[in-house]
Amino acid sequence: METFISFTNQSQGRDRIFRATQYACALAKYLLRNEAKRKELVKKLQFLESNMSSGRKLFRLGNTVNSINAAKSTLHISDPVLRLCLTFANLSRALYFICDNTLWARTVGLIQDIDKERWSLNSTRFYFLSLVMNLTRDVYVIVQLMAQKSRDRRYQQKVDQHLNESPDVACVIVPQLDAFLFLLLESLRGQPAVALDTLKNVCDLFIPLDKLGVYQTNAGVVGFCGLVSSLLGILSVLRPNLRIKP
């Protein structure tokens, strides 16, 4: 109970709950779209999804300043690749929040004379850029972990044992590919935070790709990916040790 109270007291925790509910409604709405008897339920889900989205926009009003401060702190990272990726990601996220806040102000009537479609498109673009840079960071970290693991003598012994225990697999799959996948899994086994962040960012990526028309799927895929990403986000808030650093 204390964990739940602590989680809901955080604005990030409340946003994750709202986000999970929003995408769960989107997924359920898609699955029930052809059910004639569930039209009333679909309308309620759509109403709830809309309210969750509006609530999240309100929670994000102060996030622009947080992203700018995060960008300032990442400028001091010694690794040049991480410094570039994280600073660019935080700046893109700050611009995304500016667009998102402007759209919220337009929705509640504080601002009138803006092109809503254009601001929405720019918001999605900045969100997409932020995700791309975060994924680039994830890939960079994974490559470093794999390089470090490949130099481990104990790992070399495990590779030889793996190939000897499954010669049939090694024949069917290209040996280099089998060794690569084994190295990838072994590297991520000891770094669950990296695996979790990568999976979360990959799931999130489908949302802007669909909105931008780069890779269009359907509302069901977007809802599912958004729900999985939200649940992983909740897990990272509940378990700080599963949050990737830096």
C-alpha positions in Angstrom: 0.0 0.0 0.0 2.9 2.4 0.8 4.4 1.7 -2.6 1.1 2.5 -4.3 0.7 5.8 -2.3 4.2 6.8 -3.1 3.7 6.0 -6.7 0.4 8.0 -7.1 1.9 10.9 -5.2 4.4 11.4 -8.0 3.2 13.4 -11.1 5.1 10.9 -13.3 3.3 8.0 -11.6 -0.1 9.6 -12.2 0.7 10.3 -15.8 1.7 6.7 -16.3 -1.6 5.5 -14.9 -3.5 7.9 -17.1 -1.5 6.9 -20.1 -2.0 3.2 -19.5 -5.7 3.8 -19.1 -5.8 5.9 -22.3 -4.2 3.2 -24.5 -6.0 0.4 -22.8 -9.3 2.2 -23.9 -7.9 2.6 -27.4 -7.0 -1.1 -27.7 -10.4 -2.2 -26.2 -12.2 0.2 -28.5 -10.5 -1.3 -31.5 -11.2 -4.8 -30.5 -14.9 -4.1 -30.0 -15.4 -1.9 -33.1 -17.4 -4.5 -35.0 -19.5 -5.6 -32.0 -23.0 -4.1 -32.7 -24.1 -4.8 -29.1 -21.1 -3.0 -27.6 -21.6 0.4 -29.3 -22.6 2.1 -26.1 -19.5 0.6 -24.4 -17.3 1.8 -27.2 -18.7 5.3 -26.8 -17.8 5.2 -23.1 -14.3 4.0 -23.8 -13.8 6.8 -26.3 -15.0 9.3 -23.8 -12.7 7.9 -21.1 -9.8 7.8 -23.6 -10.4 11.5 -24.4 -10.5 12.5 -20.8 -7.3 10.6 -20.0 -5.6 12.4 -22.8 -6.8 15.8 -21.6 -5.7 15.0 -18.0 -2.2 14.0 -19.2 -1.9 17.3 -21.1 -2.6 19.1 -17.8 0.0 17.0 -15.9 2.6 18.0 -18.6 2.3 21.8 -18.2 5.6 22.1 -16.3 7.6 19.4 -18.1 9.2 21.9 -20.6 11.3 23.4 -17.8 12.2 19.9 -16.5 13.4 18.8 -20.0 15.5 22.0 -20.4 17.1 21.4 -17.0 17.8 17.7 -18.0 19.4 19.0 -21.2 21.7 21.3 -19.2 22.7 18.4 -16.9 23.5 16.0 -19.8 25.9 18.6 -21.3 28.3 17.5 -18.6 28.4 13.8 -19.5 31.9 12.8 -20.4 31.0 10.3 -23.1 30.4 12.4 -26.3 27.9 10.0 -27.9 25.8 9.9 -24.8 26.1 13.6 -24.3 24.9 14.3 -27.9 22.0 11.7 -27.8 20.6 12.7 -24.4 21.0 16.5 -24.9 19.3 16.3 -28.3 16.6 14.0 -26.9 15.8 16.4 -24.0 15.8 19.5 -26.2 13.4 17.7 -28.6 11.3 16.7 -25.7 11.2 20.3 -24.5 10.0 21.4 -27.9 7.4 18.7 -27.9 6.0 19.9 -24.5 5.9 23.4 -25.8 3.7 22.3 -28.8 1.7 20.1 -26.5 1.0 22.9 -24.0 0.0 25.2 -26.8 -2.5 22.6 -28.1 -3.9 22.3 -24.6 -4.3 26.1 -24.4 -6.1 26.0 -27.8 -8.4 23.2 -26.5 -9.5 25.1 -23.4 -9.9 28.4 -25.3 -6.9 30.3 -24.0 -5.5 30.7 -27.5 -7.6 30.9 -30.6 -5.5 32.0 -33.7 -3.2 29.0 -34.2 -3.2 26.2 -36.8 -4.1 23.2 -34.6 -3.1 20.6 -37.3 0.3 22.2 -37.8 1.1 22.4 -34.1 -0.1 18.8 -33.7 2.2 17.7 -36.5 5.2 19.5 -35.1 4.5 18.0 -31.7 4.6 14.5 -33.1 7.8 15.3 -35.0 9.6 16.5 -31.9 8.3 13.4 -30.0 9.6 11.2 -32.8 13.0 12.9 -32.7 13.2 12.4 -29.0 12.5 8.7 -29.3 15.0 8.2 -32.1 17.8 9.8 -30.0 16.8 7.8 -26.9 16.9 4.6 -29.1 20.3 5.6 -30.5 21.5 5.9 -26.9 20.1 2.4 -26.1 21.8 0.9 -29.1 25.1 2.6 -28.2 24.9 1.2 -24.7 24.0 -2.3 -25.9 27.0 -2.3 -28.3 29.3 -1.3 -25.4 27.9 -4.0 -23.2 28.3 -6.6 -26.0 31.9 -5.5 -26.6 32.7 -5.8 -22.9 31.0 -9.2 -22.6 32.8 -10.6 -25.6 36.2 -10.0 -23.9 35.1 -12.0 -20.9 36.8 -15.4 -20.7 33.8 -17.0 -18.9 31.6 -15.8 -21.7 33.8 -17.5 -24.3 33.4 -20.7 -22.4 29.6 -20.3 -22.4 29.6 -19.7 -26.1 31.5 -22.9 -26.8 29.3 -24.8 -24.5 26.1 -23.3 -26.1 27.3 -24.3 -29.6 28.3 -27.8 -28.5 25.0 -28.4 -26.8 22.9 -27.3 -29.8 24.8 -28.3 -33.0 21.5 -28.7 -34.9 20.5 -25.1 -34.2 24.0 -23.9 -35.1 23.7 -25.7 -38.5 20.2 -24.3 -39.3 21.0 -20.8 -38.1 24.1 -19.0 -39.5 26.7 -19.6 -36.8 27.7 -15.9 -36.7 24.0 -14.9 -36.2 23.6 -17.5 -33.5 26.7 -16.2 -31.7 25.5 -12.6 -32.1 22.1 -13.3 -30.6 23.6 -15.3 -27.7 26.0 -12.4 -27.0 23.1 -9.9 -27.1 21.0 -11.9 -24.7 23.9 -12.5 -22.3 24.8 -8.8 -22.4 21.2 -7.7 -21.6 20.7 -10.4 -18.9 22.8 -8.5 -16.5 21.4 -5.1 -17.5 17.5 -5.3 -17.3 17.2 -1.5 -17.2 18.8 -1.2 -20.7 16.5 -4.0 -22.1 13.4 -2.4 -20.5 14.2 1.1 -21.8 14.9 -0.3 -25.3 11.6 -2.2 -25.5 9.7 0.8 -24.1 11.2 3.1 -26.7 10.6 0.7 -29.6 6.9 0.4 -28.5 6.6 4.1 -28.3 8.1 4.6 -31.7 5.0 3.1 -33.4 2.8 5.9 -32.1 4.5 8.9 -34.0 5.4 6.7 -37.0 1.6 6.0 -37.4 0.6 9.7 -36.9 3.3 10.9 -39.3 2.3 8.4 -41.9 5.8 6.9 -42.1 4.7 3.5 -41.1 0.9 3.3 -40.8 -0.6 0.4 -38.8 -4.0 0.7 -37.1 -5.5 1.9 -33.8 -5.2 -1.6 -32.3 -1.4 -1.8 -32.8 -1.0 1.8 -31.5 -3.1 1.0 -28.5 -1.2 -2.2 -27.8 2.2 -0.6 -28.1 1.1 2.4 -26.0 -0.3 0.1 -23.3 2.9 -2.1 -23.2 5.1 1.1 -23.1 3.0 2.5 -20.3 3.2 -0.6 -18.2 7.0 -0.7 -18.6 7.0 3.0 -17.6 5.0 2.2 -14.5 7.5 -0.6 -13.7 10.5 1.7 -14.0 8.8 4.2 -11.6 8.0 1.5 -9.1 11.5 0.0 -9.4 14.1 2.9 -9.8 16.8 0.3 -10.3 15.1 -0.6 -13.6 15.5 3.0 -14.8 18.4 3.4 -17.3 21.2 5.8 -16.2 22.3 8.3 -17.4 
